Amino acid sequence: MTERRMILGAMYFGTRLDEASSMALLDRFVDQGGTWIDTANNYAFWADPSGIGGQSEALIGRWLASRPGVRERVRISTKVRYQPTVPGRWPESSEGLSGPVIRNAVQESLKRLNTDRIDLYWAHGEDRTVALDETVAAFGELVRDGVVARLGASNHMTWSVERARQLARQQGIEGYTALQLRWSYVQPRPGAELPDQGHQLLSPEALDYARVEPGLAVWAYTPLINGAYTRSDRPLPEVYDHPGTERRLAVLTRVADELGVTRNQVVLAWMATGDPAVTPIVGVSTPEQLDEALQADQVTLSSDQRRQLDEVA
């Protein structure tokens, strides 16, 4: 079966979404050919009384333990940087990206995930209080030791990623081979602050960087903007309120109607087949939402439809 052009985001598995529902979605995802599951060690501290996080990783770990053989069918992506060290004090108590923190955090994630390896390990955000060469060295050690297969940078500026990759080459160790940033079809006003703390947009510069760097994967979170494309009860945040959004939504609606699919599915198809291709991370809470997202694989945009989607601004 061809690998799905979608990553399942597990942020609220084990907190806002109960254990039975979370495991049912994981089963359904794998049964329909899904491979990648994305989480983080701090998910979802703000939705749990503990205020610390780790609930999503632990839920995935229990799922893996209860499904013999499934670990060989999936790949696990998780992150380090933002887990609170003091409940109720975030972001000031975030763990950061020092060498000792990274080495300890990966072991804790492995325990919660009930696995001996992580397929893609992310720096969840920059930590400019720590020398970058220290962070790079610690991540490289994890790949050298076989604990982690690949490394990624989430919510990083492009120049920071390039500098880290240069340092890794100088040290003769593995560097970042993936970017994870926020992106969707409609874009906020230039310079507007996103309503979600810590989110960084996938910029044109980052897209161009990925286009010319061989082997650099791009993952995008919040591709469906929390349901705003299809749900009247989930309006777009105010930062998206500008004429360009209206024009893009009009074209998106026209293309969706032509194809007989949802606007969500057109967004996911447009994203996953662009240049460079960007793999969306989709968070779902119902089987219907999961099926809708997975069926976007079957949406084929004509060259004219893609031109219309791309050119409107």
Disulfide bonds with the S-S distance in Angstrom:
none
